[in-house]
């Protein structure tokens, strides 16, 4: 069974300059939209937001790959890290689809939001990769908050603690007795790890020292094909 890492819920990157404040402001606006649209329907919120969350890693990996090819230099492990992030967020989506089936309207929202966000994030990464990673860091801070609130809903009986989907048990190597609460805990730990990694990337691009610690990553399946 996976040992679920503890998550430090107090982590927050204090904005240091205008770029950071813009990244945080953009994140807060999107958070307000999500809160307004989904309220406490956390399963449905997760489906839509995870389709967006899987975009930055793929964009960052692609553009980093192309830059390294142009400059004929190494990537310091960034490409593999960002690809793993994108894949991990996709597995979050595949898991929550089993928990809360999206409606036709939500599927339409996903289609529109994903394309709009992809184009916007691609442009942002071209202009300022540092700001793009800071945005993702703040996104993940909000994700940790959202999944913490989801846990509260489950613990207080407002959301049913159903059995964990098979895909989640395989991917996170959870026992057959695992429930939705266990899934939310490992997903939250994933998001905390992405939070710290992306803030670290933004700091590195700004010439700042790397973070002293990064939230531990839960154990995942060695072969994603078997998990999916």
N, C-alpha and C positions, 0 to 999 in steps of 0.2 A: 504493500500500500504506500502511496505517496505521503510523505510527511509534509503537511501544509505549512509553509513558512508564515511566521508572524509578520504582520504589516504595520509599519509605523504610520499612523494616520495623521501625524502632525507635520509631515514633510510638506513644505511649500517653498518654492523659489521666489524670494522677494525680488520684484522688478528692480533692475539696476539702471536702466536707461530707457530711452524712448522706444527702442525696438521691443524690449521686454514688456513695456506697458501696452504697446499695441497688441502684442501676442496675447497678453492676459485679457485685455478688453474684448478682443475678438472671441476668445474662449467663453467669456462671461455672457456675451450676446447669444452664442449658440446654446449655452446652458439654459438661458432664459427661454429660448424657443423650445428646447426639449422639455423643460418643466411645464410649459404652457400646453404643449401638444399631448404629452403622455401622462402628465400628473404622476400618479403612483403605479401606473401599469408598467412595472419594471421589466417584465419579460419582453413586452413589445418594444419598449424603449431600447433594450439591449439589441434586439434584432436590427433595428434601423441604424443605431449608432455603431454597431460593430461592422456594418457594411462600409461605413465611413472610416472607421478606425483602421481597417485593413489597407487603406489607400496610401497613407504616408510612407510606410515601410517600403512598399513596392516602388513608389516614385523616387524615394531617396536612394534605394539600391540601384535603380536604373540609371539615374543621373550620375551617381558616384562611379558606377561601372564605366559609363561613357567618358567621364572626366579622366579616370585612370588610364583608359585606353589612349586618349588623346595625348596625355602627358607621359605615357609609358612609365607609370609609377605604381607602387603598391597602394592598398586601401586601408592598411592597419586593421583589417578585420571588419570594417564597417559594412561591406556588402552582405556578408553572411549574416551579420547581426540584424540588419534591416530586413533581409528576406525572411529570416526566422520570425521577426516581429509580425510581418504581413501574414505569414502562414498561421501564426498563433492566433491572431485576431480573426482570421477566417474560421478557425476551429471554434472560436467563441460563437460566431454566427451559426455554424452548423449545429452546435449544441443547443442554442436557445430557440432555433426553429423547431426542435423537438419538444420544447417546453411550452412555447406560445406560438401557435400557427398564425403567421401574418395574414391580414385581410388583403383583399384586392387593392383597396385604397392604400394600405401601407406598402404594398409592393410597388405601386405607382410612385409613392413618395420616395422610396428607396432608389428607384430608377432616376428620378430627377435630381435628388440630393447627391447621389454618388457622382454623376457626371459633372454637376456644378462644382462639387468639392474637388474632384480630380483635376479639373482644369485650373481652378483657383490655386490649389496647392502646388501643382506643377509649375505654374507661373511664379509663385512665391519662392519655391526652391531654387529656381533659376536666378531670381533677383537676390535672394538672401537665404542661403541654406541655414545659417545660424538662427534667423527668425523662425524659419519653418520648423526646426527641431525644438525651439522654445515653445512654439504653438503646440506641438505634440506633447511636450512635457506637461504643459498646463491641461491639455485634453485629458491626459492620464491622471492628473491630480483629481479632476472632476469625475473621472471614471471610478477611482477609488472611493470617492464620496458616494456616488450613486450605488455602487455595489454594497457599501456599508449600510445605506438606507434600505436596500433590498433585503439584506440580512435581518434588519430590524423588523421589516414587514413579515418575514418568515417566522422569526422568533416570537413575535406577538400574535401569530395566528391569522394575520390578514392575507397572507399568501400561502397556499398549500405547499407543504414540504414533500413534494412528490419524489418518487424514485428517480435517481440520476439516469439520464438517457445512456444507452449502451455506448454511443460514440464518446461521451464524456468519460465513462469508466475506462474505456480502452485508452483514450488519449492521455489522461492524467494518471493512469494506472491505479484507479480507485477500486475498492472492494465492491462486490456485488450488492452489499447492503448500503452503499453510498446513496445519499439523497441530494435534492436540489441545494440544500444548504452547503453541503460539501463542495458542490460544483461552484457555487458563488464564491466560496472561500478561495478556491484555487484560481478562479478567474480574477478575483481582486488582487491576489498575489502576482499574477501575470502583469496586471496593469501597473502595479507598484514598481515592478522591475522595469517595464517600458518607461515609466515616468522618470526614474533615475537615470536610465541610459540616455534618453533624449535630452534631458537637462545637461547631462555630462557632455554630449556631443555639441550642444549649443555653447557650453562653456569653453570647450576645446577650440571651437571655431572663433571664439572671442578672445582667445589667448589666455584664458583663465586656467588655473590648476584643475585637474580632474577631481571629481567628488571622492571623498574619503571612503565612502561605502555605497554599494548599490543593493537594493532590496533583492534577496535571494529569489531565484527562479524556481518554481515547482518542477518536479520531474515530469517529463513528457515521454510519450511513446517514441521508441527509436525508429520505427517505421511508420510514417504517417499514413501509408496505404492501408495498413492493418487497422489503424485507429478509425479511419474514415469509412 
